[in-house]
């Protein structure tokens, strides 16, 4: 837990005095993709020991409580009277909507199809960032996002069998929308917010609501407090929930939403790799093809346009 607290403090301090360096950005992106990728197979391992909604509430509450311990050192940055409406909106979209709808909806659709629809989020995020934040939208970026989403679809193609529930599809789309809208709103309001308090409060509000819903629909007696479950719960609470959301906020605050969002396409790749390691699932051709497509997509989204300078202007600049 000490090392977890150190990571949280480090993530909070990163970029406080300005923008994040390219090297730190890359390290934070790698951390985020890794922990959010391993979250999927770890969750699958934990679910036999805990009802899903209570699990969502527990992990967000523990993550929020850990961050609260750190955030209390900076009480003056909470600014509750000014920011409580923003905190509430973020909790509704990023925690209650995203996690709640996802937890319920995955029971209505094959996991592959559900995750494919949820990872419409980077495409929606880029569209909303273009419409509401004024971020640039080039042909290369559009093609890259479509390549990335297609790669996710290819990876998830093994789970497309079975009955297609309109309710399940609707919940998956709603989950993706909640994640995209919450991210855009968070970036739009970032100038008035402290990143640590923003993540802390939305986790606590969302955790309380999800735990209350779980308490009314599920039984606490169905939780099996095995060492394996406790270890997974603590890892997800500290690294996936608390550190993951704090890093995600920092990245969004320091760069273009569409650019950061494109890297989340790599999460299903990491999830599949760890599923092979932890769950004994096999390496498939769709996984390899999807990996290449996602890599191409991320490269296109992040490709910088070359600015051609006339020879005469270049010579004038030198002189």
VOBA-1610 file (N, C-alpha, C; in pm, whole numbers, padded with zeros to 5 digits, always signed):
BEGIN
Unk+00082-00121+00000Unk+00000+00000+00000Unk+00085+00126+00000Unk+00207+00115+00064Unk+00298+00230+00065Unk+00342+00265-00076Unk+00378+00162-00153Unk+00420+00187-00290Unk+00306+00242-00373Unk+00182+00198-00345Unk+00066+00252-00414Unk+00049+00399-00385Unk+00067+00439-00257Unk+00055+00579-00220Unk+00163+00662-00289Unk+00283+00607-00301Unk+00392+00678-00367Unk+00359+00705-00513Unk+00300+00605-00578Unk+00262+00623-00719Unk+00155+00731-00732Unk+00059+00731-00640Unk-00049+00830-00645Unk+00006+00971-00625Unk+00096+00986-00527Unk+00156+01118-00504Unk+00237+01161-00625Unk+00312+01067-00684Unk+00391+01099-00802Unk+00306+01141-00919Unk+00194+01071-00939Unk+00104+01107-01049Unk+00043+01244-01028Unk+00014+01276-00901Unk-00046+01407-00872Unk+00054+01519-00896Unk+00180+01497-00856Unk+00281+01602-00871Unk+00324+01621-01015Unk+00311+01517-01097Unk+00355+01526-01237Unk+00277+01634-01311Unk+00348+01728-01366Unk+00283+01829-01448Unk+00217+01939-01370Unk+00237+01950-01237Unk+00171+02056-01161Unk+00221+02193-01201Unk+00345+02200-01239Unk+00403+02330-01271Unk+00392+02363-01419Unk+00326+02281-01495Unk+00313+02308-01637Unk+00284+02182-01713Unk+00327+02179-01841Unk+00300+02063-01922Unk+00388+01945-01882Unk+00346+01826-01924Unk+00421+01705-01896Unk+00519+01682-02011Unk+00642+01643-01978Unk+00742+01617-02081Unk+00702+01496-02164Unk+00749+01486-02289Unk+00714+01371-02373Unk+00749+01237-02309Unk+00864+01231-02241Unk+00904+01106-02177Unk+00807+01067-02066Unk+00770+01163-01982Unk+00674+01134-01875Unk+00537+01100-01931Unk+00499+01166-02040Unk+00371+01136-02103Unk+00369+00991-02150Unk+00477+00947-02213Unk+00485+00810-02261Unk+00478+00711-02144Unk+00551+00740-02037Unk+00550+00651-01920Unk+00411+00644-01857Unk+00343+00758-01848Unk+00208+00760-01791Unk+00110+00684-01881Unk+00125+00700-02012Unk+00039+00627-02106Unk+00061+00477-02095Unk+00186+00435-02085Unk+00216+00293-02070Unk+00157+00238-01941Unk+00171+00314-01832Unk+00115+00272-01704Unk-00036+00258-01715Unk-00102+00359-01775Unk-00248+00359-01784Unk-00298+00241-01867Unk-00237+00220-01983Unk-00280+00110-02070Unk-00258-00025-02003Unk-00147-00039-01932Unk-00117-00166-01865Unk-00218-00196-01755Unk-00240-00099-01664Unk-00328-00128-01550Unk-00474-00138-01593Unk-00517-00056-01690Unk-00656-00067-01736Unk-00675-00191-01823Unk-00566-00240-01883Unk-00576-00364-01960Unk-00587-00485-01870Unk-00503-00491-01766Unk-00506-00607-01676Unk-00633-00609-01591Unk-00701-00494-01583Unk-00824-00486-01505Unk-00930-00585-01552Unk-00939-00606-01684Unk-01046-00693-01738Unk-01029-00837-01693Unk-00913-00903-01714Unk-00901-01041-01665Unk-00904-01051-01513Unk-00851-00952-01441Unk-00858-00955-01295Unk-01003-00948-01247Unk-01081-00865-01313Unk-01223-00856-01277Unk-01293-00988-01301Unk-01260-01053-01413Unk-01319-01182-01443Unk-01282-01286-01337Unk-01158-01278-01286Unk-01115-01370-01182Unk-01186-01343-01050Unk-01222-01217-01025Unk-01282-01180-00897Unk-01433-01205-00893Unk-01501-01198-01006Unk-01647-01201-01007Unk-01709-01327-00946Unk-01646-01447-00952Unk-01706-01560-00881Unk-01715-01541-00730Unk-01639-01446-00676Unk-01637-01424-00532Unk-01718-01302-00487Unk-01775-01226-00581Unk-01842-01103-00542Unk-01949-01065-00644Unk-02067-01017-00600Unk-02167-00966-00694Unk-02113-00843-00767Unk-02149-00824-00893Unk-02085-00722-00977Unk-02103-00578-00931Unk-02224-00539-00894Unk-02247-00398-00857Unk-02177-00366-00725Unk-02184-00457-00629Unk-02113-00437-00503Unk-01963-00429-00527Unk-01913-00508-00621Unk-01770-00503-00654Unk-01733-00366-00709Unk-01819-00311-00798Unk-01793-00177-00852Unk-01792-00073-00741Unk-01888-00084-00649Unk-01894+00011-00539Unk-01775+00000-00445Unk-01735-00122-00413Unk-01622-00144-00321Unk-01492-00087-00376Unk-01463-00119-00502Unk-01333-00077-00556Unk-01325+00074-00574Unk-01435+00138-00611Unk-01432+00283-00625Unk-01427+00352-00489Unk-01495+00298-00390Unk-01490+00355-00255Unk-01351+00344-00195Unk-01288+00227-00209Unk-01154+00210-00154Unk-01054+00302-00226Unk-01065+00309-00358Unk-00977+00398-00433Unk-00997+00543-00393Unk-01123+00584-00376Unk-01151+00721-00334Unk-01102+00749-00194Unk-01116+00652-00103Unk-01070+00670+00035Unk-00918+00685+00042Unk-00847+00608-00039Unk-00701+00619-00043Unk-00659+00756-00092Unk-00725+00804-00198Unk-00693+00937-00249Unk-00730+01046-00150Unk-00839+01024-00074Unk-00881+01122+00025Unk-00773+01142+00131Unk-00709+01033+00169Unk-00600+01039+00268Unk-00489+01130+00219Unk-00460+01125+00089Unk-00356+01209+00030Unk-00407+01351+00008Unk-00533+01363-00038Unk-00588+01494-00073Unk-00608+01584+00049Unk-00629+01525+00167Unk-00652+01606+00287Unk-00534+01695+00322Unk-00418+01665+00266Unk-00302+01752+00288Unk-00317+01883+00211Unk-00411+01885+00118Unk-00433+02005+00035Unk-00581+02043+00041Unk-00633+02060+00162Unk-00776+02085+00181Unk-00824+02210+00107Unk-00737+02311+00100Unk-00777+02438+00041Unk-00810+02426-00107Unk-00764+02320-00172Unk-00787+02305-00316Unk-00920+02236-00349Unk-00990+02189-00246Unk-01119+02123-00271Unk-01221+02220-00329Unk-01236+02338-00268Unk-01330+02441-00313Unk-01468+02382-00339Unk-01523+02321-00233Unk-01649+02248-00245Unk-01764+02336-00292Unk-01780+02455-00234Unk-01894+02541-00268Unk-01893+02577-00416Unk-01775+02598-00470Unk-01764+02635-00611Unk-01776+02516-00704Unk-01718+02403-00664Unk-01701+02291-00758Unk-01794+02173-00736Unk-01879+02173-00632Unk-01958+02052-00608Unk-02047+02014-00726Unk-02105+02110-00803Unk-02183+02065-00920Unk-02097+01991-01023Unk-01973+02037-01042Unk-01883+01971-01137Unk-01848+01831-01088Unk-01815+01819-00959Unk-01784+01688-00901Unk-01900+01591-00920Unk-02021+01641-00898Unk-02139+01555-00909Unk-02161+01507-01051Unk-02149+01598-01147Unk-02166+01561-01288Unk-02062+01457-01329Unk-01936+01478-01288Unk-01830+01384-01322Unk-01855+01247-01260Unk-01905+01245-01136Unk-01936+01118-01071Unk-02048+01044-01145Unk-02148+01118-01191Unk-02260+01058-01262Unk-02213+00992-01392Unk-02129+01062-01468Unk-02087+01011-01599Unk-01971+00912-01588Unk-01863+00951-01518Unk-01741+00870-01519Unk-01748+00747-01430Unk-01825+00752-01322Unk-01827+00641-01228Unk-01961+00568-01231Unk-02069+00637-01196Unk-02200+00571-01189Unk-02244+00523-01326Unk-02236+00613-01426Unk-02280+00576-01559Unk-02189+00475-01625Unk-02058+00506-01628Unk-01963+00419-01699Unk-01955+00281-01634Unk-01926+00276-01504Unk-01910+00147-01438Unk-02043+00076-01416Unk-02145+00154-01377Unk-02275+00092-01350Unk-02338+00029-01473Unk-02345+00106-01582Unk-02404+00054-01706Unk-02321-00061-01762Unk-02189-00051-01747Unk-02102-00157-01797Unk-02123-00287-01720Unk-02134-00276-01587Unk-02151-00394-01504Unk-02282-00465-01534Unk-02388-00388-01553Unk-02519-00448-01583Unk-02524-00497-01727Unk-02475-00417-01820Unk-02491-00448-01962Unk-02415-00568-02010Unk-02300-00598-01946Unk-02220-00710-01993Unk-02290-00844-01972Unk-02394-00844-01890Unk-02472-00966-01870Unk-02570-00993-01984Unk-02590-00897-02073Unk-02686-00912-02182Unk-02622-00942-02317Unk-02489-00928-02326Unk-02422-00946-02455Unk-02296-01030-02436Unk-02250-01095-02544Unk-02117-01157-02539Unk-02012-01053-02504Unk-01913-01093-02425Unk-01813-00997-02376Unk-01740-00926-02490Unk-01709-01001-02598Unk-01637-00941-02710Unk-01714-00829-02776Unk-01841-00852-02801Unk-01924-00750-02863Unk-01942-00631-02770Unk-01963-00658-02642Unk-01986-00549-02547Unk-01863-00458-02539Unk-01745-00519-02527Unk-01623-00439-02516Unk-01596-00361-02644Unk-01631-00420-02760Unk-01613-00349-02887Unk-01695-00222-02890Unk-01821-00231-02847Unk-01909-00114-02847Unk-01858-00010-02748Unk-01814-00054-02630Unk-01763+00039-02529Unk-01644+00117-02584Unk-01560+00049-02666Unk-01443+00117-02719Unk-01474+00197-02845Unk-01601+00231-02864Unk-01637+00344-02949Unk-01594+00474-02883Unk-01564+00469-02751Unk-01535+00589-02674Unk-01429+00678-02736Unk-01313+00626-02781Unk-01214+00716-02840Unk-01265+00789-02964Unk-01350+00722-03042Unk-01407+00787-03160Unk-01503+00897-03117Unk-01591+00865-03022Unk-01685+00965-02969Unk-01609+01079-02903Unk-01503+01045-02830Unk-01423+01146-02761Unk-01363+01245-02860Unk-01309+01195-02969Unk-01250+01283-03071Unk-01355+01372-03136Unk-01472+01313-03161Unk-01581+01392-03221Unk-01625+01503-03127Unk-01645+01470-02999Unk-01689+01570-02902Unk-01580+01676-02879Unk-01451+01633-02879Unk-01342+01728-02860Unk-01335+01826-02976Unk-01367+01779-03095Unk-01371+01865-03213Unk-01488+01963-03204Unk-01604+01913-03161Unk-01724+01996-03155Unk-01722+02094-03038Unk-01679+02047-02921Unk-01697+02125-02798Unk-01568+02189-02746Unk-01452+02135-02784Unk-01326+02190-02735Unk-01245+02259-02844Unk-01291+02247-02969Unk-01222+02313-03078Unk-01092+02246-03119Unk-01075+02117-03084Unk-00954+02047-03124Unk-00957+02018-03275Unk-00838+02006-03332Unk-00828+01985-03476Unk-00877+01844-03514Unk-00928+01834-03636Unk-00974+01704-03687Unk-00927+01691-03832Unk-00826+01610-03853Unk-00771+01591-03987Unk-00818+01458-04044Unk-00797+01440-04174Unk-00833+01314-04239Unk-00753+01199-04179Unk-00622+01223-04155Unk-00538+01119-04097Unk-00589+01076-03959Unk-00633+01174-03880Unk-00682+01143-03746Unk-00809+01059-03754Unk-00900+01095-03847Unk-01023+01018-03864Unk-00992+00875-03907Unk-00903+00861-04006Unk-00866+00728-04054Unk-00800+00648-03941Unk-00713+00714-03863Unk-00646+00646-03752Unk-00744+00597-03648Unk-00842+00678-03612Unk-00944+00637-03514Unk-01026+00519-03566Unk-01061+00524-03695Unk-01138+00414-03753Unk-01054+00286-03757Unk-00925+00299-03787Unk-00835+00184-03786Unk-00828+00124-03645Unk-00815+00212-03545Unk-00807+00164-03408Unk-00932+00092-03365Unk-01047+00150-03395Unk-01173+00085-03358Unk-01191-00047-03433Unk-01152-00049-03561Unk-01160-00173-03638Unk-01070-00281-03577Unk-00952-00238-03527Unk-00863-00333-03461Unk-00926-00393-03336Unk-00994-00309-03257Unk-01065-00359-03139Unk-01173-00457-03181Unk-01245-00424-03289Unk-01351-00512-03337Unk-01296-00647-03381Unk-01181-00645-03448Unk-01118-00771-03493Unk-01078-00855-03372Unk-01015-00793-03272Unk-00974-00865-03152Unk-01095-00927-03082Unk-01205-00854-03079Unk-01324-00900-03007Unk-01413-00991-03091Unk-01373-01018-03214Unk-01461-01093-03305Unk-01493-01234-03256Unk-01406-01288-03170Unk-01432-01422-03119Unk-01550-01428-03025Unk-01592-01313-02974Unk-01705-01314-02881Unk-01833-01265-02942Unk-01844-01267-03075Unk-01961-01211-03139Unk-02075-01312-03159Unk-02053-01438-03115Unk-02162-01534-03130Unk-02267-01511-03022Unk-02383-01565-03045Unk-02487-01559-02943Unk-02597-01461-02980Unk-02698-01453-02893Unk-02810-01364-02917Unk-02770-01219-02890Unk-02817-01130-02976Unk-02787-00989-02963Unk-02904-00919-02896Unk-02884-00873-02776Unk-02989-00806-02700Unk-02987-00657-02730Unk-03100-00602-02777Unk-03106-00457-02798Unk-03077-00379-02670Unk-03122-00432-02555Unk-03094-00366-02428Unk-02944-00367-02399Unk-02879-00480-02424Unk-02735-00488-02402Unk-02658-00392-02490Unk-02698-00382-02618Unk-02633-00288-02710Unk-02653-00145-02663Unk-02777-00115-02619Unk-02806+00020-02569Unk-02724+00055-02447Unk-02707-00041-02355Unk-02628-00016-02235Unk-02480+00003-02268Unk-02430-00073-02366Unk-02291-00058-02407Unk-02266+00079-02470Unk-02357+00122-02557Unk-02344+00255-02618Unk-02354+00364-02511Unk-02447+00346-02416Unk-02462+00443-02309Unk-02337+00450-02222Unk-02274+00336-02198Unk-02151+00332-02120Unk-02039+00409-02192Unk-02026+00386-02323Unk-01925+00459-02402Unk-01953+00609-02403Unk-02081+00645-02416Unk-02119+00787-02415Unk-02086+00852-02282Unk-02115+00782-02172Unk-02086+00836-02039Unk-01937+00862-02023Unk-01855+00767-02065Unk-01710+00782-02053Unk-01662+00899-02138Unk-01712+00912-02261Unk-01668+01021-02350Unk-01715+01157-02298Unk-01842+01167-02259Unk-01895+01295-02211Unk-01826+01336-02081Unk-01807+01238-01991Unk-01739+01269-01865Unk-01597+01319-01888Unk-01527+01259-01984Unk-01390+01301-02014Unk-01387+01442-02071Unk-01476+01472-02164Unk-01481+01606-02224Unk-01516+01710-02119Unk-01613+01679-02035Unk-01654+01775-01931Unk-01540+01799-01833Unk-01468+01692-01800Unk-01354+01703-01710Unk-01246+01793-01770Unk-01217+01776-01899Unk-01115+01858-01964Unk-01163+02003-01976Unk-01290+02022-02004Unk-01345+02158-02020Unk-01337+02237-01890Unk-01354+02168-01777Unk-01355+02235-01647Unk-01220+02226-01575Unk-01119+02172-01639Unk-00994+02142-01570Unk-00925+02267-01514Unk-00946+02383-01576Unk-00878+02503-01529Unk-00920+02542-01387Unk-01042+02508-01348Unk-01090+02546-01215Unk-01079+02433-01113Unk-01025+02318-01156Unk-01025+02200-01070Unk-00883+02159-01031Unk-00872+02099-00914Unk-00750+02031-00874Unk-00767+01884-00910Unk-00671+01828-00981Unk-00687+01692-01034Unk-00708+01589-00923Unk-00635+01600-00814Unk-00646+01503-00706Unk-00783+01506-00642Unk-00833+01624-00610Unk-00965+01635-00549Unk-01075+01595-00646Unk-01057+01625-00774Unk-01158+01590-00873Unk-01177+01438-00881Unk-01068+01367-00890Unk-01077+01221-00896Unk-01128+01165-00765Unk-01079+01219-00653Unk-01119+01170-00521Unk-01269+01181-00498Unk-01323+01299-00523Unk-01465+01323-00493Unk-01556+01243-00585Unk-01522+01235-00713Unk-01610+01159-00802Unk-01607+01010-00769Unk-01492+00959-00725Unk-01485+00819-00684Unk-01568+00794-00559Unk-01561+00886-00463Unk-01636+00868-00339Unk-01786+00877-00363Unk-01828+00978-00440Unk-01972+00990-00471Unk-02020+00869-00549Unk-01946+00833-00653Unk-01985+00718-00734Unk-01984+00589-00655Unk-01882+00572-00568Unk-01872+00452-00487Unk-01987+00437-00390Unk-02028+00547-00329Unk-02141+00543-00235Unk-02270+00505-00308Unk-02293+00567-00424Unk-02416+00539-00500Unk-02418+00394-00548Unk-02306+00347-00606Unk-02301+00209-00655Unk-02315+00109-00541Unk-02255+00138-00426Unk-02267+00049-00310Unk-02411+00045-00260Unk-02477+00160-00263Unk-02618+00165-00221Unk-02706+00084-00316Unk-02681+00099-00446Unk-02759+00021-00545Unk-02731-00128-00526Unk-02604-00163-00509Unk-02568-00303-00488Unk-02630-00360-00362Unk-02635-00280-00256Unk-02693-00326-00130Unk-02842-00355-00145Unk-02908-00282-00235Unk-03050-00302-00255Unk-03084-00414-00352Unk-02988-00452-00437Unk-03016-00553-00539Unk-02936-00682-00521Unk-02831-00676-00440Unk-02743-00792-00419Unk-02723-00815-00269Unk-02653-00919-00234Unk-02633-00953-00093Unk-02484-00946-00057Unk-02453-00876+00053Unk-02315-00871+00102Unk-02268-01009+00147Unk-02362-01093+00183Unk-02327-01228+00226Unk-02273-01315+00114Unk-02293-01271-00011Unk-02243-01349-00125Unk-02096-01319-00156Unk-02036-01226-00082Unk-01895-01197-00104Unk-01810-01299-00030Unk-01717-01361-00102Unk-01624-01457-00042Unk-01490-01387-00022Unk-01455-01358+00103Unk-01334-01281+00132Unk-01211-01370+00132Unk-01182-01427+00017Unk-01065-01512+00002Unk-00941-01426-00016Unk-00821-01478+00014Unk-00698-01400-00009Unk-00684-01354-00154Unk-00725-01439-00247Unk-00717-01403-00388Unk-00807-01283-00419Unk-00931-01287-00370Unk-01024-01177-00396Unk-00976-01048-00331Unk-00929-01056-00207Unk-00881-00937-00137Unk-00762-00876-00212Unk-00670-00960-00259Unk-00556-00909-00335Unk-00598-00839-00463Unk-00691-00900-00536Unk-00740-00839-00660Unk-00812-00709-00631Unk-00897-00709-00527Unk-00972-00589-00490Unk-00878-00473-00457Unk-00773-00500-00380Unk-00679-00395-00342Unk-00599-00346-00463Unk-00555-00439-00547Unk-00478-00399-00666Unk-00563-00310-00757Unk-00687-00352-00784Unk-00773-00273-00872Unk-00806-00138-00808Unk-00833-00138-00678Unk-00869-00013-00609Unk-00756+00088-00614Unk-00633+00041-00591Unk-00518+00132-00583Unk-00468+00172-00721Unk-00438+00073-00804Unk-00369+00101-00930Unk-00465+00130-01046Unk-00572+00052-01057Unk-00665+00070-01170Unk-00757+00188-01148Unk-00817+00195-01029Unk-00916+00300-01003Unk-00849+00431-00961Unk-00778+00431-00847Unk-00722+00556-00794Unk-00612+00612-00884Unk-00505+00535-00902Unk-00393+00583-00984Unk-00433+00599-01130Unk-00511+00503-01182Unk-00550+00507-01323Unk-00628+00632-01359Unk-00730+00665-01278Unk-00810+00784-01308Unk-00730+00912-01288Unk-00640+00913-01188Unk-00558+01031-01166Unk-00464+01055-01283Unk-00403+00948-01334Unk-00315+00959-01451Unk-00395+01000-01575Unk-00512+00940-01592Unk-00597+00972-01707Unk-00633+01121-01708Unk-00669+01174-01590Unk-00702+01316-01580Unk-00582+01401-01617Unk-00463+01365-01565Unk-00342+01442-01594Unk-00312+01443-01743Unk-00326+01328-01807Unk-00298+01320-01950Unk-00396+01403-02031Unk-00524+01395-01994Unk-00624+01473-02065Unk-00602+01622-02045Unk-00558+01659-01926Unk-00537+01800-01895Unk-00418+01858-01970Unk-00322+01772-02004Unk-00198+01821-02064Unk-00190+01803-02215Unk-00284+01731-02274Unk-00276+01706-02418Unk-00414+01705-02483Unk-00417+01681-02614Unk-00543+01672-02686Unk-00620+01548-02643Unk-00750+01563-02620Unk-00833+01450-02577Unk-00832+01338-02680Unk-00838+01374-02809Unk-00843+01272-02914Unk-00712+01193-02921Unk-00598+01262-02898Unk-00469+01195-02903Unk-00454+01096-02788Unk-00485+01141-02666Unk-00478+01052-02550Unk-00579+00939-02565Unk-00698+00973-02612Unk-00802+00872-02629Unk-00764+00762-02726Unk-00683+00795-02826Unk-00645+00694-02925Unk-00563+00582-02861Unk-00487+00613-02757Unk-00406+00511-02692Unk-00491+00410-02615Unk-00614+00446-02580Unk-00698+00351-02507Unk-00739+00234-02596Unk-00721+00247-02728Unk-00747+00132-02816Unk-00654+00016-02782Unk-00538+00046-02722Unk-00443-00059-02688Unk-00486-00140-02566Unk-00585-00091-02493Unk-00628-00160-02371Unk-00680-00300-02399Unk-00765-00321-02501Unk-00809-00459-02529Unk-00694-00553-02566Unk-00589-00498-02628Unk-00472-00581-02660Unk-00406-00630-02532Unk-00381-00538-02440Unk-00322-00574-02311Unk-00413-00669-02235Unk-00543-00644-02241Unk-00640-00731-02173Unk-00632-00873-02226Unk-00620-00886-02357Unk-00610-01019-02417Unk-00478-01087-02381Unk-00369-01011-02380Unk-00239-01069-02345Unk-00240-01121-02201Unk-00294-01041-02109Unk-00300-01085-01970Unk-00403-01197-01951Unk-00503-01202-02037Unk-00599-01313-02031Unk-00531-01444-02069Unk-00437-01436-02164Unk-00358-01553-02200Unk-00274-01599-02082Unk-00213-01501-02012Unk-00124-01533-01901Unk-00200-01579-01777Unk-00306-01508-01741Unk-00375-01533-01615Unk-00489-01634-01627Unk-00554-01637-01742Unk-00672-01722-01758Unk-00648-01840-01850Unk-00527-01849-01908Unk-00497-01961-01995Unk-00564-01954-02131Unk-00610-01835-02171Unk-00671-01821-02302Unk-00563-01827-02410Unk-00602-01862-02532Unk-00505-01884-02638Unk-00478-01757-02718Unk-00357-01749-02774Unk-00322-01641-02865Unk-00386-01670-03000Unk-00461-01575-03052Unk-00536-01598-03175Unk-00487-01507-03287Unk-00519-01546-03409Unk-00485-01462-03524Unk-00555-01326-03518Unk-00685-01321-03480Unk-00749-01188-03467Unk-00676-01096-03370Unk-00620-01153-03262Unk-00546-01070-03167Unk-00424-01006-03235Unk-00350-01085-03312Unk-00231-01033-03378Unk-00267-00931-03486Unk-00371-00961-03565Unk-00415-00866-03669Unk-00464-00737-03605Unk-00544-00751-03499Unk-00596-00634-03431Unk-00486-00549-03371Unk-00382-00613-03319Unk-00269-00540-03262Unk-00203-00452-03367Unk-00182-00507-03486Unk-00121-00430-03595Unk-00211-00313-03635Unk-00341-00339-03646Unk-00435-00233-03686Unk-00439-00121-03582Unk-00437-00156-03455Unk-00439-00055-03349Unk-00311+00027-03352Unk-00197-00041-03372Unk-00069+00031-03380Unk-00069+00130-03495Unk-00123+00088-03610Unk-00133+00177-03726Unk-00224+00295-03694Unk-00338+00265-03630Unk-00433+00370-03595Unk-00373+00474-03502Unk-00304+00429-03397Unk-00241+00522-03303Unk-00135+00606-03374Unk-00059+00541-03464Unk+00043+00614-03538Unk-00017+00723-03625Unk-00129+00695-03691Unk-00193+00794-03777Unk-00249+00910-03696Unk-00312+00879-03581Unk-00369+00985-03498Unk-00261+01080-03448Unk-00145+01024-03416Unk-00039+01104-03355Unk+00065+01155-03454Unk+00043+01129-03582Unk+00139+01175-03683Unk+00130+01327-03697Unk+00243+01390-03690Unk+00248+01536-03703Unk+00258+01574-03851Unk+00176+01672-03886Unk+00181+01720-04024Unk+00310+01799-04048Unk+00374+01771-04163Unk+00497+01842-04198Unk+00463+01977-04258Unk+00528+02080-04206Unk+00506+02215-04257Unk+00617+02247-04357Unk+00578+02272-04480Unk+00674+02301-04586Unk+00705+02450-04586Unk+00833+02483-04569Unk+00876+02623-04569Unk+00945+02654-04701Unk+00902+02757-04775Unk+00967+02791-04900Unk+01116+02817-04880Unk+01195+02785-04983Unk+01341+02800-04973Unk+01380+02943-04940Unk+01317+03040-05006Unk+01352+03181-04984Unk+01325+03220-04838Unk+01209+03174-04784Unk+01175+03207-04646Unk+01275+03144-04549Unk+01317+03021-04582Unk+01413+02952-04495Unk+01546+03025-04493Unk+01588+03073-04612Unk+01714+03146-04619Unk+01706+03277-04543Unk+01591+03344-04556Unk+01571+03470-04483Unk+01577+03448-04333Unk+01517+03335-04288Unk+01515+03304-04145Unk+01657+03282-04092Unk+01743+03216-04176Unk+01879+03189-04133Unk+01960+03318-04117Unk+01930+03412-04208Unk+02005+03538-04205Unk+01950+03629-04096
//
